Each structure stands twice: as C-alpha cells, then as structure tokens.
Amino acid sequence: MKSMSRMGMWRASTIVPDVLLAAGLIGLDVVARLVPHAPNFTPLAASALFAAAVFRVRILSFAVPLIAMALSDSVLGFYDWRVMAVVYAAIALPAGMALCAGRSPSPIALLCLAVSSSVVFFVSTNFAVWAFDTMYTHDFAGLSTCYMAALPFFQNTLSGDLFWTCALFGGHRLVRVLLATARRAAPSGAAA
C-alpha cells in the first residue's frame, strides 16, 4: 500500500509543475494571438520547443500549442478544417522535433529547431491553402503565387519563432541562475 502512495506522490510531484508551466505557456500563446501583433509573430512554436525541452512529462509538450490554438481559434474563428488540420500539425511539430533533440539542446540546436519550425510551417500551411482553397489556381503558377504572397508572413513567423525561442529559453536560464545564486546566498545570510 505504501508503494502505491509513493508512486502517486511521484506522479503528482512530476506532473504538477509541468501542468502549471503548460497553463502559463498556453496563456502566453493565447494572449499573443489575441492582442494586436504582426501576423504570425507569436510564441506558439517557441513554447512547443520550450515545453518539450523542460517538461518532465514531455508528451504534454504537444498539448501546449494545440490547446492554445484551439482556445484562440474559438475567439478568432475557425476556417477550412483541412487547412486547420495542417496548421495544427505544423504548430505541434516543433514539440516533436525538440523531443528528438534531447533534454538540453545547445543554443545552436535551438536556433536550428526554431528556423526549421518556421520553414516547415511556411511550406506546409501555404501548400494546404493552395491545395484546399480556391484563392489560387491549382497549377504551378498558382502555387508559386501562393508562396510569393506568403513571404511577408514567413518573415514574421521566422522573426517571432527566433525572438520567442530566445526569450523563453533565455528567461528560463536567467531564472535558474538567479535561483541558484539566491540559494547559495541564503545559508550565509541566515548565519548572520
């Protein structure tokens, strides 16, 4: 019986910080999508990368961008389900990429993951718009026009993914350094 309660405590102690952090990341993502901003300059991909790198229960990292998208889309409005499916898959993919990168990806690896996330999102979502929407002709000229029209959005996506990746991982590192410094200072301050 004791082993069961210990197992339950371990699970709770492992998942509670992840759930709290997930709620914060989802909140950040939703607010960033709802307040006025440059199109596609959001923390969605960066929060998926961050969640996959820091969560103890790493599979929860997929929930962060998906829940944030669903909540914000419920306010902003839904669109063609086929395009939405591609968008949701592309926004969850950074979590999968980060899971493959391991627990502590280097800064260079993080930047590569952020750039890759932007590129995959751009290529896949604009292909879906071309394939499932009637806005562009369904030939090579229409596909080219679709990608050319989306280039300004790609610039914002790339800028946003890089900015938010640096902000989240840099902020996390800063908090860890500050906490470690405070812990080292506490014993000497308590003795005085």
Contact map, one row per residue, 1 for C-alpha under 8 A:
111110000000000000000000000000000000000000000000000000000000000000000000000000000000000000000000000000000000000000000000000000000000000000000000000000000000000000000000000000000000000000000000
111111000000000000000000000000000000000000000000000000000000000000000000000000000000000000000000000000000000000000000000000000000000000000000000000000000000000000000000000000000000000000000000
111111100000000000000000000000000000000000000000000000000000000000000000000000000000000000000000000000000000000000000000000000000000000000000000000000000000000000000000000000000000000000000000
111111110000000000000000000000000000000000000000000000000000000000000000000000000000000000000000000000000000000000000000000000000000000000000000000000000000000000000000000000000000000000000000
111111111000000000000000000000000000000000000000000000000000000000000000000000000000000000000000000000000000000000000000000000000000000000000000000000000000000000000000000000000000000000000000
011111111100000000000000000000000000000000000000000000000000000000000000000000000000000000000000000000000000000000000000000000000000000000000000000000000000000000000000000000000000000000000000
001111111110000000000000000000000000000000000000000000000000000000000000000000000000000000000000000000000000000000000000000000000000000000000000000000000000000000000000000000000000000000000000
000111111111000000000000000000000000000000000000000000000000000000000000000000000000000000000000000000000000000000000000000000000000000000000000000000000000000000000000000000000000000000000000
000011111111100000000000000000000000000000000000000000000000000000000000000000000000000000000000000000000000000000000000000000000000000000000000000000000000000000000000000000000000000000000000
000001111111110000000000000000000000000000000000000000000000000000000000000000000000000000000000000000000000000000000000000000000000000000000000000000000000000000000000000000000000000000000000
000000111111111000000000000000000000000000000000000000000000000000000000000000000000000000000000000000000000000000000000000000000000000000000000000000000000000000000000000000000000000000000000
000000011111111100000000000000000000000000000000000000000000000000000000000000000000000000000000000000000000000000000000000000000000000000000000000000000000000000000000000000000000000000000000
000000001111111110000000000000000000000000000000000000000000000000000000000000000000000000000000000000000000000000000000000000000000000000000000000000000000000000000000000000000000000000000000
000000000111111111000000000000000000000000000000000000011000000000000000000000000000000000000000000000000000000000000000000000000000000000000000000000000000000000000000000000000000000000000000
000000000011111111100000000000000000000000000000000000011000000000000000000000000000000000000000000000000000000000000000000000000000000000000000000000000000000000000000000000000000000000000000
000000000001111111110000000000000000000000000000000000000000000000000000000000000000000000000000000000000000000000000000000000000000000000000000000000000000000000000000000000000000000000000000
000000000000111111111000000000000000000000000000000000000000000000000000000000000000000000000000000000000000000000000000000000000000000000000000000000000000000000000000000000000000000000000000
000000000000011111111100000000000000000000000000000000111001000000000000000000000000000000000000000000000000000000000000000000000000000000000000000000000000000000000000000000000000000000000000
000000000000001111111110000000000000000000000000000000000000000000000000000000000000000000000000000000000000000000000000000000000000000000000000000000000000000000000000000000000000000000000000
000000000000000111111111000000000000000000000000000000000000000000000000000000000000000000000000000000000000000000000000000000000000000000000000000000000000000000000000000000000000000000000000
000000000000000011111111100000000000000000000000000000000000000000000000000000000000000000000000000000000000000000000000000000000000000000000000000000000000000000000000000000000000000000000000
000000000000000001111111110000000000000000000000001000000001100100000000000000000000000000000000000000000000000000000000000000000000000000000000000000000000000000000000000000000000000000000000
000000000000000000111111111000000000000000000000000000000000000100000000000000000000000000000000000000000000000000000000000000000000000000000000000000000000000000000000000000000000000000000000
000000000000000000011111111100000000000000000000000000000000000000000000000000000000000000000000000000000000000000000000000000000000000000000000000000000000000000000000000000000000000000000000
000000000000000000001111111110000000000000000010000000000000000100000000000000000000000000000000000000000000000000000000000000000000000000000000000000000000000000000000000000000000000000000000
000000000000000000000111111111000000000000000000000000000000000110110000000000000000000000000000000000000000000000000000000000000000000000000000000000000000000000000000000000000000000000000000
000000000000000000000011111111100000000000000000000000000000000000010000000000000000000000000000000000000000000000000000000000000000000000000000000000000000000000000000000000000000000000000000
000000000000000000000001111111110000000000100000000000000000000000000000000000000000000000000000000000000000000000000000000000000000000000000000000000000000000000000000000000000000000000000000
000000000000000000000000111111111000000001110010000000000000000010011000000000000000000000000000000000000000000000000000000000000000000000000000000000000000000000000000000000000000000000000000
000000000000000000000000011111111100000000000000000000000000000000011011000000000000000000000000000000000000000000000000000000000000000000000000000000000000000000000000000000000000000000000000
000000000000000000000000001111111110000000000000000000000000000000000000000000000000000000000000000000000000000000000000000000000000000000000000000000000000000000000000000000000000000000000000
000000000000000000000000000111111111100001100000000000000000000000000000000000000000000000000000000000000000000000000000000000000000000000000000000000000000000000000000000000000000000000000000
000000000000000000000000000011111111100001000000000000000000000000000001000000000000000000000000000000000000000000000000000000000000000000000000000000000000000000000000000000000000000000000000
000000000000000000000000000001111111000000000000000000000000000000000001000100000000000000000000000000000000000000000000000000000000000000000000000000000000000000000000000000000000000000000000
000000000000000000000000000000111111100000000000000000000000000000000000000000000000000000000000000000000000000000000000000000000000000000000000000000000000000000000000000000000000000000000000
000000000000000000000000000000011111110000000000000000000000000000000000000000000000000000000000000000000000000000000000000000000000000000000000000000000000000000000000000000000000000000000000
000000000000000000000000000000011011111010000000000000000000000000000000000000000000000000000000000000000000000000000000000000000000000000000000000000000000000000000000000000000000000000000000
000000000000000000000000000000000001111110000000000000000000000000000000000000000000000000000000000000000000000000000000000000000000000000000000000000000001000000000000000000000000000000000000
000000000000000000000000000000000000111110000000000000000000000000000000000000000000000000000000000000000000000000000000000000000000000000000000000000001001100000000000000000000000000000000000
000000000000000000000000000000000000011111000000000000000000000000000000000000000000000000000000000000000000000000000000000000000000000000000000000000001101100100000000000000000000000000000000
000000000000000000000000000000000000111111100000000000000000000000000000000000000000000000000000000000000000000000000000000000000000000000000000000000000001111110000000000000000000000000000000
000000000000000000000000000010011000000111111000000000000000000000000000000000000000000000000000000000000000000000000000000000000000000000000000000000000000100110010000000000000000000000000000
000000000000000000000000000110010000000011111110000000000000000000000000000000000000000000000000000000000000000000000000000000000000000000000000000000000000000110011000000000000000000000000000
000000000000000000000000000010000000000001111111000000000000000010010000000000000000000000100000000000000000000000000000000000000000000000000000000000000000000010000000000000000000000000000000
000000000000000000000000000000000000000001111111100000000000000010000000000000000000000000110110000000000000000001001100000000000000000000000000000000000000000010000000000000000000000000000000
000000000000000000000000000000000000000000111111110000000000000000000000000000000000000000000100000000000000000001000000000000000000000000000000000000000000000011011001000000000000000000000000
000000000000000000000000100010000000000000111111111000000000000110000000000000000000000000000000000000000000000000000000000000000000000000000000000000000000000000011001000000000000000000000000
000000000000000000000000000000000000000000011111111100000000110110000000000000000000000000110110000000000000000000000000000000000000000000000000000000000000000000000000000000000000000000000000
000000000000000000000000000000000000000000001111111110000000100000000000000000000000000000000110110000000000000011000000000000000000000000000000000000000000000000001000000000000000000000000000
000000000000000000000000000000000000000000000111111111000000000000000000000000000000000000000010000000000000000000000000000000000000000000000000000000000000000000001001100000000000000000000000
000000000000000000000100000000000000000000000011111111100101100100000000000000000000000000000010000000000000000000000000000000000000000000000000000000000000000000000000000000000000000000000000
000000000000000000000000000000000000000000000001111111100111110000000000000000000000000000000011011000100000000000000000000000000000000000000000000000000000000000000000000000000000000000000000
000000000000000000000000000000000000000000000000111111100100000000000000000000000000000000000000011001111000000000000000000000000000000000000000000000000000000000000000000000000000000000000000
000000000000000000000000000000000000000000000000011111110100000000000000000000000000000000000000000000100000000000000000000000000000000000000000000000000000000000000000000000000000000000000000
000000000000000001000000000000000000000000000000001111111101100000000000000000000000000000000000000000000000000000000000000000000000000000000000000000000000000000000000000000000000000000000000
000000000000011001000000000000000000000000000000000001111100000000000000000000000000000000000000000000000000000000000000000000000000000000000000000000000000000000000000000000000000000000000000
000000000000011001000000000000000000000000000000000000111111100000000000000000000000000000000000000000000000000000000000000000000000000000000000000000000000000000000000000000000000000000000000
000000000000000000000000000000000000000000000000001111111111100000000000000000000000000000000000001000000000000000000000000000000000000000000000000000000000000000000000000000000000000000000000
000000000000000000000000000000000000000000000000000100001111111000000000000000000000000000000000000000000000000000000000000000000000000000000000000000000000000000000000000000000000000000000000
000000000000000001000100000000000000000000000000001100101111111100000000000000000000000000000000000000000000000000000000000000000000000000000000000000000000000000000000000000000000000000000000
000000000000000000000100000000000000000000000001101100101111111110000000000000000000000000000010000000000000000000000000000000000000000000000000000000000000000000000000000000000000000000000000
000000000000000000000000000000000000000000000001000100000011111111000000000000000000000000010011000000000000000000000000000000000000000000000000000000000000000000000000000000000000000000000000
000000000000000000000000000000000000000000000000000000000011111111100000000000000000000000000000000000000000000000000000000000000000000000000000000000000000000000000000000000000000000000000000
000000000000000000000110110000000000000000000011001000000001111111110000000000000000000000000000000000000000000000000000000000000000000000000000000000000000000000000000000000000000000000000000
000000000000000000000000010010000000000000011011000000000000111111111000000000000000000000110000000000000000000000000000000000000000000000000000000000000000000000000000000000000000000000000000
000000000000000000000000000000000000000000000000000000000000011111111100000000000000000100110000000000000000000000000000000000000000000000000000000000000000000000000000000000000000000000000000
000000000000000000000000010000000000000000000000000000000000001111111110000000000000000000000000000000000000000000000000000000000000000000000000000000000000000000000000000000000000000000000000
000000000000000000000000011011000000000000010000000000000000000111111111000000000000000000000000000000000000000000000000000000000000000000000000000000000000000000000000000000000000000000000000
000000000000000000000000000011000000000000000000000000000000000011111111100000000000000100000000000000000000000000000000000000000000000000000000000000000000000000000000000000000000000000000000
000000000000000000000000000000000000000000000000000000000000000001111111110000000000000000000000000000000000000000000000000000000000000000000000000000000000000000000000000000000000000000000000
000000000000000000000000000001000000000000000000000000000000000000111111111000000000000000000000000000000000000000000000000000000000000000000000000000000000000000000000000000000000000000000000
000000000000000000000000000001001100000000000000000000000000000000011111111100000000000000000000000000000000000000000000000000000000000000000000000000000000000000000000000000000000000000000000
000000000000000000000000000000000000000000000000000000000000000000001111111111000000000000000000000000000000000000000000000000000000000000000000000000000000000000000000000000000000000000000000
000000000000000000000000000000000000000000000000000000000000000000000111111111000000000000000000000000000000000000000000000000000000000000000000000000000000000000000000000000000000000000000000
000000000000000000000000000000000000000000000000000000000000000000000011111110000000000000000000000000000000000000000000000000000000000000000000000000000000000000000000000000000000000000000000
000000000000000000000000000000000100000000000000000000000000000000000001111111000000000000000000000000000000000000000000000000000000000000000000000000000000000000000000000000000000000000000000
000000000000000000000000000000000000000000000000000000000000000000000000111111100000000000000000000000000000000000000000000000000000000000000000000000000000000000000000000000000000000000000000
000000000000000000000000000000000000000000000000000000000000000000000000110111111001000000000000000000000000000000000000000000000000000000000000000000000000000000000000000000000000000000000000
000000000000000000000000000000000000000000000000000000000000000000000000000011111011000000000000000000000000000000000000000000000000000000000000000000000000000000000000000000000000000000000000
000000000000000000000000000000000000000000000000000000000000000000000000000001111111000000000000000000000000000000000000000000000000000000000000000000000000000000000000000000000000000000000000
000000000000000000000000000000000000000000000000000000000000000000000000000001111111100000000000000000000000000000000000000000000000000000000000000000000000000000000000000000000000000000000000
000000000000000000000000000000000000000000000000000000000000000000000000000000011111110000000000000000000000000000000000000000010001000000000000000000000000000000000000000000000000000000000000
000000000000000000000000000000000000000000000000000000000000000000000000000000111111111000000000000000000000000000000000000010011001000000000000000000000000000000000000000000000000000000000000
000000000000000000000000000000000000000000000000000000000000000000000000000001111111111100000000000000000000000000000000000000000000000000000000000000000000000000000000000000000000000000000000
000000000000000000000000000000000000000000000000000000000000000000000000000000001111111110000000000000000000000000000000000000000000000000000000000000000000000000000000000000000000000000000000
000000000000000000000000000000000000000000000000000000000000000000000000000000000111111111000000000000000000000000000000000110010000000000000000000000000000000000000000000000000000000000000000
000000000000000000000000000000000000000000000000000000000000000000000000000000000011111111100000000000000000000000000000100110000000000000000000000000000000000000000000000000000000000000000000
000000000000000000000000000000000000000000000000000000000000000001001000000000000001111111110000000000000000000000000000000000000000000000000000000000000000000000000000000000000000000000000000
000000000000000000000000000000000000000000000000000000000000000000000000000000000000111111111000000000000000000000000000000000000000000000000000000000000000000000000000000000000000000000000000
000000000000000000000000000000000000000000000000000000000000000000000000000000000000011111111100000000000000000000001001100110000000000000000000000000000000000000000000000000000000000000000000
000000000000000000000000000000000000000000011001000000000000000011000000000000000000001111111100000000000000000000001000100000000000000000000000000000000000000000000000000000000000000000000000
000000000000000000000000000000000000000000001001000000000000010011000000000000000000000111111111000000000000000000000000000000000000000000000000000000000000000000000000000000000000000000000000
000000000000000000000000000000000000000000000000000000000000000000000000000000000000000011111111100000000000000000001000000000000000000000000000000000000000000000000000000000000000000000000000
000000000000000000000000000000000000000000001101100000000000000000000000000000000000000001111111110000000000000011001000000000000000000000000000000000000000000000000000000000000000000000000000
000000000000000000000000000000000000000000001001111100000000110000000000000000000000000000011111111000000000000000000000000000000000000000000000000000000000000000000000000000000000000000000000
000000000000000000000000000000000000000000000000000100000000010000000000000000000000000000011111111100000000000000000000000000000000000000000000000000000000000000000000000000000000000000000000
000000000000000000000000000000000000000000000000100000000000000000000000000000000000000000001111111110000000000010000000000000000000000000000000000000000000000000000000000000000000000000000000
000000000000000000000000000000000000000000000000100110000000000000000000000000000000000000000111111111000000000010000000000000000000000000000000000000000000000000000000000000000000000000000000
000000000000000000000000000000000000000000000000000110000100000000000000000000000000000000000011111111100000000000000000000000000000000000000000000000000000000000000000000000000000000000000000
000000000000000000000000000000000000000000000000000000000000000000000000000000000000000000000001111111000000000000000000000000000000000000000000000000000000000000000000000000000000000000000000
000000000000000000000000000000000000000000000000000000000000000000000000000000000000000000000000111111111000100000000000000000000000000000000000000000000000000000000000000000000000000000000000
000000000000000000000000000000000000000000000000000010000000000000000000000000000000000000000000011111111000000000000000000000000000000000000000000000000000000000000000000000000000000000000000
000000000000000000000000000000000000000000000000000111000000000000000000000000000000000000000000001011111000000000000000000000000000000000000000000000000000000000000000000000000000000000000000
000000000000000000000000000000000000000000000000000010000000000000000000000000000000000000000000000011111100000000000000000000000000000000000000000000000000000000000000000000000000000000000000
000000000000000000000000000000000000000000000000000010000000000000000000000000000000000000000000000011111111110000000000000000000000000000000000000000000000000000000000000000000000000000000000
000000000000000000000000000000000000000000000000000000000000000000000000000000000000000000000000000000011111110000000000000000000000000000000000000000000000000000000000000000000000000000000000
000000000000000000000000000000000000000000000000000000000000000000000000000000000000000000000000000000001111111000000000000000000000000000000000000000000000000000000000000000000000000000000000
000000000000000000000000000000000000000000000000000000000000000000000000000000000000000000000000000000001111111100000000000000000000000000000000000000000000000000000000000000000000000000000000
000000000000000000000000000000000000000000000000000000000000000000000000000000000000000000000000000010001111111110000000000000000000000000000000000000000000000000000000000000000000000000000000
000000000000000000000000000000000000000000000000000000000000000000000000000000000000000000000000000000001111111111000000000000000000000000000000000000000000000000001000000000000000000000000000
000000000000000000000000000000000000000000000000000000000000000000000000000000000000000000000000000000000011111111100000000000000000000000000000000000000000000001001000000000000000000000000000
000000000000000000000000000000000000000000000000000000000000000000000000000000000000000000000000000000000001111111110000000000000000000000000000000000000000000000000000000000000000000000000000
000000000000000000000000000000000000000000000000100000000000000000000000000000000000000000000100110000000000111111111000000000000000000000000000000000000000000000000000000000000000000000000000
000000000000000000000000000000000000000000001100100000000000000000000000000000000000000000000100000000000000011111111100000000000000000000000000000000000000010011001000000000000000000000000000
000000000000000000000000000000000000000000000000000000000000000000000000000000000000000000000000000000000000001111111110000000000000000000000000000000000000010011000000000000000000000000000000
000000000000000000000000000000000000000000000000000000000000000000000000000000000000000000000000000000000000000111111111000000000000000000000000000000000000000000000000000000000000000000000000
000000000000000000000000000000000000000000001000000000000000000000000000000000000000000001101100000000000000000011111111100000000000000000000000000000000000000010000000000000000000000000000000
000000000000000000000000000000000000000000001000000000000000000000000000000000000000000000000000000000000000000001111111110000000000000000000000000000000100110010000000000000000000000000000000
000000000000000000000000000000000000000000000000000000000000000000000000000000000000000000000000000000000000000000111111111000000000000000000000000000000100010000000000000000000000000000000000
000000000000000000000000000000000000000000000000000000000000000000000000000000000000000001000000000000000000000000011111111100000000000000000000000000000000000000000000000000000000000000000000
000000000000000000000000000000000000000000000000000000000000000000000000000000000000001001100000000000000000000000001111111110000000000000000000000000000000000000000000000000000000000000000000
000000000000000000000000000000000000000000000000000000000000000000000000000000000000000000000000000000000000000000000111111111000000000000000000000001000100000000000000000000000000000000000000
000000000000000000000000000000000000000000000000000000000000000000000000000000000000000000000000000000000000000000000011111111100000000000000000001000000000000000000000000000000000000000000000
000000000000000000000000000000000000000000000000000000000000000000000000000000000000011001000000000000000000000000000001111111110000000000000000000000000000000000000000000000000000000000000000
000000000000000000000000000000000000000000000000000000000000000000000000000000000010011001000000000000000000000000000000111111111000000000000000000000000000000000000000000000000000000000000000
000000000000000000000000000000000000000000000000000000000000000000000000000000000000000000000000000000000000000000000000011111111100000000000000011001000000000000000000000000000000000000000000
000000000000000000000000000000000000000000000000000000000000000000000000000000000000000000000000000000000000000000000000001111111110000000000010011000000000000000000000000000000000000000000000
000000000000000000000000000000000000000000000000000000000000000000000000000000000110010000000000000000000000000000000000000111111111100000000000000000000000000000000000000000000000000000000000
000000000000000000000000000000000000000000000000000000000000000000000000000000000010000000000000000000000000000000000000000011111111100000000000010000000000000000000000000000000000000000000000
000000000000000000000000000000000000000000000000000000000000000000000000000000000000000000000000000000000000000000000000000001111111111111000110010000000000000000000000000000000000000000000000
000000000000000000000000000000000000000000000000000000000000000000000000000000000000000000000000000000000000000000000000000000111111100001000000000000000000000000000000000000000000000000000000
000000000000000000000000000000000000000000000000000000000000000000000000000000000110000000000000000000000000000000000000000000011111110000000000000000000000000000000000000000000000000000000000
000000000000000000000000000000000000000000000000000000000000000000000000000000000000000000000000000000000000000000000000000000011111111100000000000000000000000000000000000000000000000000000000
000000000000000000000000000000000000000000000000000000000000000000000000000000000000000000000000000000000000000000000000000000000101111110000000000000000000000000000000000000000000000000000000
000000000000000000000000000000000000000000000000000000000000000000000000000000000000000000000000000000000000000000000000000000000100111110000000000000000000000000000000000000000000000000000000
000000000000000000000000000000000000000000000000000000000000000000000000000000000000000000000000000000000000000000000000000000000100111111000110110000000000000000000000000000000000000000000000
000000000000000000000000000000000000000000000000000000000000000000000000000000000000000000000000000000000000000000000000000000000100011111101110000000000000000000000000000000000000000000000000
000000000000000000000000000000000000000000000000000000000000000000000000000000000000000000000000000000000000000000000000000000000110000111111110000000000000000000000000000000000000000000000000
000000000000000000000000000000000000000000000000000000000000000000000000000000000000000000000000000000000000000000000000000000000000000011111110000000000000000000000000000000000000000000000000
000000000000000000000000000000000000000000000000000000000000000000000000000000000000000000000000000000000000000000000000000000000000000001111111000000000000000000000000000000000000000000000000
000000000000000000000000000000000000000000000000000000000000000000000000000000000000000000000000000000000000000000000000000000000000000011111111100000000000000000000000000000000000000000000000
000000000000000000000000000000000000000000000000000000000000000000000000000000000000000000000000000000000000000000000000000000000100000111111111110000000000000000000000000000000000000000000000
000000000000000000000000000000000000000000000000000000000000000000000000000000000000000000000000000000000000000000000000000000100100000111111111111000000000000000000000000000000000000000000000
000000000000000000000000000000000000000000000000000000000000000000000000000000000000000000000000000000000000000000000000000000000000000000011111111100000000000000000000000000000000000000000000
000000000000000000000000000000000000000000000000000000000000000000000000000000000000000000000000000000000000000000000000000000000000000100001111111110000000000000000000000000000000000000000000
000000000000000000000000000000000000000000000000000000000000000000000000000000000000000000000000000000000000000000000000000001101100000100000111111111000000000000000000000000000000000000000000
000000000000000000000000000000000000000000000000000000000000000000000000000000000000000000000000000000000000000000000000001001100000000000000011111111100000000000000000000000000000000000000000
000000000000000000000000000000000000000000000000000000000000000000000000000000000000000000000000000000000000000000000000000000000000000000000001111111100000000000000000000000000000000000000000
000000000000000000000000000000000000000000000000000000000000000000000000000000000000000000000000000000000000000000000000000000000000000000000000111111110000000000000000000000000000000000000000
000000000000000000000000000000000000000000000000000000000000000000000000000000000000000000000000000000000000000000000000010001000000000000000000011111111100000000000000000000000000000000000000
000000000000000000000000000000000000000000000000000000000000000000000000000000000000000000000000000000000000000000000000000000000000000000000000001111111110000000000000000000000000000000000000
000000000000000000000000000000000000000000000000000000000000000000000000000000000000000000000000000000000000000000000000000000000000000000000000000011111111000000000000000000000000000000000000
000000000000000000000000000000000000001100000000000000000000000000000000000000000000000000000000000000000000000000000000000000000000000000000000000001111111100000000000000000000000000000000000
000000000000000000000000000000000000000100000000000000000000000000000000000000000000000000000000000000000000000000000110010000000000000000000000000001111111110000000000000000000000000000000000
000000000000000000000000000000000000000000000000000000000000000000000000000000000000000000000000000000000000000000000000000000000000000000000000000000111111111000000000000000000000000000000000
000000000000000000000000000000000000011110000000000000000000000000000000000000000000000000000000000000000000000000000000000000000000000000000000000000011111111100000000000000000000000000000000
000000000000000000000000000000000000001111000000000000000000000000000000000000000000000000000000000000000000000000000100000000000000000000000000000000001111111110000000000000000000000000000000
000000000000000000000000000000000000000010000000000000000000000000000000000000000000000000000000000000000000000001100110000000000000000000000000000000000111111111000000000000000000000000000000
000000000000000000000000000000000000000010000000000000000000000000000000000000000000000000000000000000000000000000000000000000000000000000000000000000000011111111100000000000000000000000000000
000000000000000000000000000000000000000111100000000000000000000000000000000000000000000000000000000000000000000000000000000000000000000000000000000000000001111111110000000000000000000000000000
000000000000000000000000000000000000000011111100000000000000000000000000000000000000000000000000000000000000000001101100000000000000000000000000000000000000111111111000000000000000000000000000
000000000000000000000000000000000000000000000100000000000000000000000000000000000000000000000000000000000000001001100000000000000000000000000000000000000000011111111100000000000000000000000000
000000000000000000000000000000000000000000000000000000000000000000000000000000000000000000000000000000000000000000000000000000000000000000000000000000000000001111111110000000000000000000000000
000000000000000000000000000000000000000001100110000000000000000000000000000000000000000000000000000000000000000000000000000000000000000000000000000000000000000111111111000000000000000000000000
000000000000000000000000000000000000000000100110110000000000000000000000000000000000000000000000000000000000011001000000000000000000000000000000000000000000000011111111110000000000000000000000
000000000000000000000000000000000000000000000000000000000000000000000000000000000000000000000000000000000000000000000000000000000000000000000000000000000000000001111111111000000000000000000000
000000000000000000000000000000000000000000000000000000000000000000000000000000000000000000000000000000000000000000000000000000000000000000000000000000000000000000111111111000000000000000000000
000000000000000000000000000000000000000000000110010000000000000000000000000000000000000000000000000000000000000000000000000000000000000000000000000000000000000000011111111100000000000000000000
000000000000000000000000000000000000000000000000010000000000000000000000000000000000000000000000000000000000000000000000000000000000000000000000000000000000000000001111111110000000000000000000
000000000000000000000000000000000000000000000000000000000000000000000000000000000000000000000000000000000000000000000000000000000000000000000000000000000000000000001111111111000000000000000000
000000000000000000000000000000000000000000000000000000000000000000000000000000000000000000000000000000000000000000000000000000000000000000000000000000000000000000000111111111100000000000000000
000000000000000000000000000000000000000000000000000000000000000000000000000000000000000000000000000000000000000000000000000000000000000000000000000000000000000000000001111111110000000000000000
000000000000000000000000000000000000000000000000000000000000000000000000000000000000000000000000000000000000000000000000000000000000000000000000000000000000000000000000111111111000000000000000
000000000000000000000000000000000000000000000000000000000000000000000000000000000000000000000000000000000000000000000000000000000000000000000000000000000000000000000000011111111100000000000000
000000000000000000000000000000000000000000000000000000000000000000000000000000000000000000000000000000000000000000000000000000000000000000000000000000000000000000000000001111111110000000000000
000000000000000000000000000000000000000000000000000000000000000000000000000000000000000000000000000000000000000000000000000000000000000000000000000000000000000000000000000111111111000000000000
000000000000000000000000000000000000000000000000000000000000000000000000000000000000000000000000000000000000000000000000000000000000000000000000000000000000000000000000000011111111100000000000
000000000000000000000000000000000000000000000000000000000000000000000000000000000000000000000000000000000000000000000000000000000000000000000000000000000000000000000000000001111111110000000000
000000000000000000000000000000000000000000000000000000000000000000000000000000000000000000000000000000000000000000000000000000000000000000000000000000000000000000000000000000111111111000000000
000000000000000000000000000000000000000000000000000000000000000000000000000000000000000000000000000000000000000000000000000000000000000000000000000000000000000000000000000000011111111100000000
000000000000000000000000000000000000000000000000000000000000000000000000000000000000000000000000000000000000000000000000000000000000000000000000000000000000000000000000000000001111111110000000
000000000000000000000000000000000000000000000000000000000000000000000000000000000000000000000000000000000000000000000000000000000000000000000000000000000000000000000000000000000111111111000000
000000000000000000000000000000000000000000000000000000000000000000000000000000000000000000000000000000000000000000000000000000000000000000000000000000000000000000000000000000000011111111100000
000000000000000000000000000000000000000000000000000000000000000000000000000000000000000000000000000000000000000000000000000000000000000000000000000000000000000000000000000000000001111111110000
000000000000000000000000000000000000000000000000000000000000000000000000000000000000000000000000000000000000000000000000000000000000000000000000000000000000000000000000000000000000111111111000
000000000000000000000000000000000000000000000000000000000000000000000000000000000000000000000000000000000000000000000000000000000000000000000000000000000000000000000000000000000000011111111100
000000000000000000000000000000000000000000000000000000000000000000000000000000000000000000000000000000000000000000000000000000000000000000000000000000000000000000000000000000000000001111111110
000000000000000000000000000000000000000000000000000000000000000000000000000000000000000000000000000000000000000000000000000000000000000000000000000000000000000000000000000000000000000111111111
000000000000000000000000000000000000000000000000000000000000000000000000000000000000000000000000000000000000000000000000000000000000000000000000000000000000000000000000000000000000000011111111
000000000000000000000000000000000000000000000000000000000000000000000000000000000000000000000000000000000000000000000000000000000000000000000000000000000000000000000000000000000000000001111111
000000000000000000000000000000000000000000000000000000000000000000000000000000000000000000000000000000000000000000000000000000000000000000000000000000000000000000000000000000000000000000111111
000000000000000000000000000000000000000000000000000000000000000000000000000000000000000000000000000000000000000000000000000000000000000000000000000000000000000000000000000000000000000000011111
